[in-house]
Amino acid sequence: MIKQKMAQHYIETDGAVFCVAFSPDGLQLAAGTGSFYGAGQLMLLTLNTLDNSVTGVNKPQCVSLNQQKPHHKTPDILARPQGVSATALYFTPDNQQLWVATSASRREQGPLFCFELSNGGLQLPVPITMPSMNHQYPDGFVHSGNQLFICGHSMSGYSEGYICHLDITSDRAQYSSSSKLLLIDDQLITPGKPQPTLVQGSRPDKHSYQFGLSFAPATLPEAELNQLGTKMDQESAPPVFMQHKASNSIPVEHAILCLAQQPGKAHFNTGNAAGQLHHWWFEGQWHNRLISPEKVPEPTKTLLIKDSIFAANCVVAMQYLPDNQGWLSLHANGLLLQWRDDEIVQYAQVSDLGTPRCMALHPTLPLLAIGLKHNSELQGAGIVLLDISNWSSGC
């Protein structure tokens, strides 16, 4: 196991960065900021590249994210605009649209925004209100064909509502994935809430696990589609959301914070709030095992974690590398680990102040973007661009 020193480019931001995404052509980086109380921005940065490396980043385009709702006492009048926080980003393959999921103040449900990038410049579009998610907020996208699936979660880390999808103009042949939602063999997979399982000798309302991994069918029954078609004919204002209810949920001990699927494979990994990683595969039913390396590195500096629900080493993001180079796990204590199967081969400390919250891999270059949240002393929020070309060999 080797400790790496990595070339870094730091971009300071006003707010915590909860989501990052590279455009399909690799020329732009989107970042979403925010806080527990909303007040978020969408940032779009243009990358300058030369000889397969990034030489600089232009000044970002920024737009504040907000929504207007009817006044609680006078529904005919709109209340003052309310700031919302970005939670997930998705570029369509044609590079024409950028979808942004948000949460409102106190992590209540926020709207979706669809930015039309072909227009030039960032103009805040009309918010798209989703069906009720039972006080959860949207935080993950999967695109398959012309369908965009959206999942939602609460601050506790699980989903009790539906996974939704809507038809969009962009078409994608190879389905995408995200850190909160996967599509495997016509099954939508997301952190969820398990079916009630009573602990022996306990009160009826006491359950053995609060958390789970939920599975919902991606294909709706024909009867529901026919009913939906009638509904669409009767309504003049799209979009229409279709809802997928979980058909199965597997209990787990700790909240799952992120998922990662190896492209083209029917297995995946999960990372949880306790810093544990599990490998999942299907043989008649879903199985999982704990990934236990012989040795786990210690961070070079103790970060001041602002969120009490996060363990210092909790897994906030994972990413498979191309060409069978293994996979990465990113932890809130600032450690980035490269894995080969169950063993750590390299690691690096990517932050000394802000705590990592998200990660994205450039589509063609050995470049990572990592979003940071400020620490308890309000220091360190921003984006770190990491050159991982030295990690290509895994040694």
N, C-alpha and C positions, 0 to 999 in steps of 0.2 A: 504494500500500500504506500503510495507516494503522495506527498503533499506538493501541490503545484502552486507556483506564483503565476497569476494570469494578468494579461494586459487588460486594463479596465478604462472605460470612459464613463464618467458620472454626470448625470443630468439632474440638477436639483429641481424639485417641484414644490408648489405651495401646499399641496395636500398629499395624503397617502395614496400610493398607486396600488390599486386592487386588481387590475387586469391589464395585460399587454398582448399585442398581436402584430405580427408582420403581415404586410400585404402579400398576395400570391406572387407578385413580380419581385418582391424583396426590396423595393425602392422606398417603402414607407413603413413607419412604425406607429401604431396607434397605442395610446395609453389612456386609461380611465382612472380618474382620481375621485376622492370623496372622503366621507367620514361617517360616523355613527348617525350624525344629524343631517346627512345629505351634503349639500354645498359642493357638488362635484363638477369636474370638467372633462371634456374629451380633448385630448391633445393628438395632433397628427404631425409627425416629424418626418422630414425627407432626409434620406441617408445619401451621403456622397461616397461612392465606391471607386476603387482603382485596383486593378490586378487582384481581384477576388478578396479584397479587404475593404473595410469601412475607414475612410479617411477623415470624416467629419459628419456633423449633424447640423442641418439648417435650423434656424429659429422656428419653433413649432407654431402651427396654427392651433388656436384654442377657442373653444366655445363652451359657455356655461350650460350645464344641464338643469332644466327646471320643468315643472309641470304646473298647470292651473286646474284646480278642482272647484266645483260649485261650493259656495259658502254654506257652512253647516246650518245656518239659520235662514238664509235666503237662497235656495237652490238655483233660482233664475239668474243669480249674480255670481260671477267668478270671483273666487278669493284671490289674494295676492299670490304671485308665482312662488312656488315652493321648490327649493333646490333639492336635487336628488344625486345619489352617489352611483358611479358606474360600478358594475359587478362582473360583467362579461362582455367580450367583444368577438365579432365574427365578420371577416371579409368574405364576400362571395367570390367564387373562382374567376369570374370575369372582371374583377377589380372595380365593379361599378357601384357596389353598395357596401356600407359598413353598418352592421347591426350592433346596437348597444343595449344591454340590459341594465336596469337600475334598481336601486332600493331607495325608498323615501326615508324621512326622518325616523329614527329609532328602528331602522331596518324593517319598516313596513313595506308592503308591496309597492314597487315603482313601475313606471311604464317602460315600453320598448321604444327605441328610436331607430329609424332607418335612414341613414345619411346617403344621399345620392352623390357619389364622388365625381361623376361625370360632369356635374355642373360647375366644378371649380370652386375652391373655397368651402368652408364649413358653414352651412346654414342650418340652424336648429329646426328639424322637421316637426310636424305635428306628432305629439306623443300617441302611442298606440296602447290603449288600455286592454289588458288581458283579462280573461275570466278570473274569478276569485281564486286565490291560492291559499286561502285560510291564513292570512297574515304572514305569508311567505313572500320572498322576493325572487324574481327570475335571476339565474346565475349560471346558465350553461346552454350551449347551442350544439346541435348536430344537424348537418345538412345532408340530405339524401334525395337524389332526383330533384324534383322541384318542391320538396317539403322541408321546412325548417322546424325542427323539434326544439322545444324550450322546456327546461326543467326549472324548478324553484325550490328553495330551502329556507328554513328559519335560522336564526342565530344559533340554535342548539345543534345544527348540523344535519337535520333530517327533513325529509319531505313527507307531508301527510296528504297533499293534494294530488292533482293530476299532472302528468306530463302533457303539454299541449303541442300541437303543430298547426301550421298554416301553410298555404301554398304561396310560393314566391315566384318571381319572374325568372330568376337565375336557376340554371340546372347544373347538377353535379353528378358525374358518373360514379366516382368513388366517394363513398360517404366519409364525412369528417368525424372528428371526435373532440371532446373537450375534457377539462379536468373534473367536471361534475356530471357528465353524461356521456355514455357510450351506446353504440348500436352494434350488437353482435347477433348474427343469426336471427334477425327479425325481433330481437329483444332489446328494449330500451333499459339501460342499467344506470341507476343513480343511488347515492346515499339516501336511505329511507328510514322508516320507522317499522320495527318488526311487529308481527301479529302478537297479541297478548299471550305471554307464557307465564303461568303462575309459578312462583317459587313454592316448593313444598312447605306447608306449615305457615305460610304467610297470609296476610289479609288479601281479600279478593282483588283489591286495587293495586297490589304490589306486584311489579313485574320484574323478571330477572334481567332484562336488558332494555335500555332506552333506545338503542340504535340498531340499525340494520342496513342491508343492501337490498334495494327493491328492483323488481323486474316487471316490466309492462310490455304487452304486445305492441309492436310498431304498426301492425296492420289492423285496422278496425273492422268489425263485423259488417257484412253487406247491409244489414238492416239499419245500422247506425249511419252508414254512408248515404243510403236512400233518404233517410230522415233529414240528414244534413243538407242534401241537395234541395229538398223542399224548402228548408229554412233559408238557403242562399238565394233561391228564387224570390222569396218574400222580402228579403232585406236588400236595401239599396246601398248600404254603407259597409264596404269591406274594411278590414279583413275579417274572416270568420275562422275562429279557432276550433280545432277538433281536440278532444280530450281523451287521454289514454290512462286508464286506471291500473295501478299495480296489481298483478295477479299473484305475485309471490314475493315474500320478503324473508331474507335470511338474517337472524339476529347476530349482532357482533357486540363486543364488549365496549369498544370506544367509538366515538364519532369518526366516520370516514370523511376526510377532508378533500381527497383528490383521488382520481383514477387515471390510469394510463394503459393504453392498448398498443401492442406491437402491430404495426400496419399489416393487414392481411392475415392475422392470426386470431384464433377464437379463444385466446386467454388474455388475462390482463392483471395488473398489479393495483393495489390500493395502499394509501398512506393515511394514518389516523392521527387523532389529537394527542395520543400518548407517545408518538414518535415511532410507532410500529409500522412495518411494511408486510403485506401479505400477497401471495400469488394465488390467483383463482383460475380454475379450469373446469371443463364440463365433461363428465363421464356418467351419463344417465341422469345425473343431477350435478349441481354446482358444488365443488369442493374448494377449500382454501387451506393454505399452510403458512405459518409464520416464516418470514425470511430472517435468518439468524446468522449474520456474519461472525467470523472468529473474533474480529476486533473492530470497534467503532471509534473513530477519531474524536478527540475533544476539541471544541472551538478554542481559538487562540485568545478570544476576548468574550467575556460574558455580556450579552446584550440585555438591555433593560426592556423586557417584554411588557408592552402596555396592556395587552388583553389578558385578563385573568383566566379566561377559558382555554388559553393556549398553553400547553407545556412548552418549555424552552426548546425542546428538540422536535416538536410536532412537525409532521410532513405537510408542507403547504403546496407543493407542486411536484410533478414527475414528468419526464420526457424521454421517449425512446430516441436513440441516435440512429442515423441511417447506416447502411452497409454493415449491419451486425456488429456495431461498435459498443453494444451494451445499452444501458439506460442511466438516467440521472434522477436523483432525488434532491429536492431543495427543502431545507429545514429552517424554522423560524429563528434558530440560534445563529444563522448566517453561514452554515455549512452547505456546500454543494458537493455531493458524492457521485462518483461514477462507478457503476456496478457492472460486473460480468456474472450473470446468473445470480448466485447468492453471496458473492464476495465483492468487497469494495476494493477497487484497484487504484483509484486516485481520489483526491479531495482537495478542496480549496475553501478558504474563508472569503466570502464575497462581500461582506459588509462588516464594518466596525461600529456603526451607529444604528442605522435603520434596520428594521426586521423584515426579511423577505416575505412577500405575500403571493407572488405569481411569477410565472416564467414562460417564455416563448422562444422557440428555435427558429432561426432564419431559414427560409426554404432552400437556399443554395449555398450559403456561406457557413463556416464554422463559427457562428456568432449566436450568443444568448442575450436576451433582454430579460432583466429581473426587476420587478417592481418592489419598492421598499416603502414600508410604513414607518413614520417617525417613532422614536422610542418614547419612554415616559417623560423625558426632558424635552420633547418636541423637536428632536434633532434627527436628521438622516433621511427624510422623505425624498424619494427620487427614483431614477431609473439607472441601473448599471448595465452597460453593454460589455460583455465578456468575450474575448477572443479565445475560443477553445480548440484552436488548430493543433495545439500540443497534445490534446486528448484523443486525437484520432486513432492512435495506435493502442490506447488503453494501457500504456506501460510507461 
